[in-house]
Amino acid sequence: MNTELSTEQETVFKDVLAQQGTGDILVLAGPGSGKTRTLISSLCGLVEAGSAGEKIFAITFTNNAAAEMQVRLMEKAETLSLPSLHRVHVSTFHSWVGQLAASKFLRGRILP
């Protein structure tokens, strides 16, 4: 068990690891419930289990939340000696859609 997580957070962590490589994970919870801690632990677990950091995409609503996730990932990368965590893509929904629009729509291409 990950000692940094509550029982509920540990359940989410185990669910994420059990679904490794099989699809998307969505975590919904209220403010102060430990979402970021749970997500960071889950991302670390995925990388420790062999997932490539560059194939992991963590998306959130606010710039502050994205920045906090990035900082915590970098701290864990150093603490746990997991350099692949540096390659996890962290973004906000707005930033991601903007990048998608710039790369696809603005160049005259349409998504399939």
N, C-alpha and C positions, 0 to 999 in steps of 0.2 A: 504494500500500500504506500502511496505517496503521502508522507506525513504532513505536507503543506496544505493538503486538501481536506475539506469536511467530508462527511459520509456521502452527501448528495453530489458534491463535486467529484468525488472518487468514482461514483457510479457513471457520471458523464465521461470521465477520463477512460474508464474501462470500456465503455461503449464505443468511444472513438477508436481505441486500439483494436477492438474486435472488428470494426468495419474498415480497417486499413486497406486502402486501395480499391474499395468497392463503391465509392461515391462521395457525395457531399455530406457535410456535417453542419447542422444548424443548432446553435445554442441561443435560446431566448430566456432572459431572466431580467429582473428589475435591477435598479441602481444599487450598487454596493453588495451585490450577491456573490461576487467572486468570479464573474464571467471571464475576466482577463486572466486571472490566476489559473482557472480551469483550462482555458484555451492554450495558454503558454505551456502548461504541464502536458497537455495532450499533444501539442506540436513537438515538444521535446521527446515524448514517448514514441511518436511516429518516426522521428529521425533516428532515435536509438534503435528502433526495430528495423531500420534499413531504408525507410523512405527518403528519397532525394529531396533536399530542401527546395530546390528550384521547381519542384512539381507540387509544392504546397502553396495555396493562395488563401490568405486570411483577410477577410473584408469586414469593414465596420462602417458605422454611420458618420462619425466625427473625426476631424483631423487630430483632436486631442487623444481620442481612443487609439487611432492608428499609430500616433507617435509613441504612446505609452506601450503598446504591444511591441513596437520595434525596439524600444529601449530594453524592455524585459527580455526579448529574444536575444539581443546582443549580450546582455548580462549572463543569460543561461548558456549561450554559446561559449563564453569564456569559462564560466564556472564548471560546466560539464564537459569541456573540451569537445564540443560538437560544432566544428566549423561549418557544417552544412546548414545550420540555423541562420547563418548570414545570408543564405540564398533564398530564404522563405520570402515570398512576395506579400507585403502588407499594404493595404490600400483602403480608401473609403469608396463607397459606392459611386459618389460623384466623380472622383478622380478616375476610377476605372472606366466608367462610361465615357468620360471625356477622352481618355486614351484610346478607347475602342473606336469612338467616332473619328478621332484624328487619323487613326491608322487605316480605317476601312472606308468610311463615308467621304471624307475629305479628299481622298485619292480617287474617287469615282468608282469605288468597288462597293458592292452591297453584300451583306451577310447572306449565306445560303438559307 
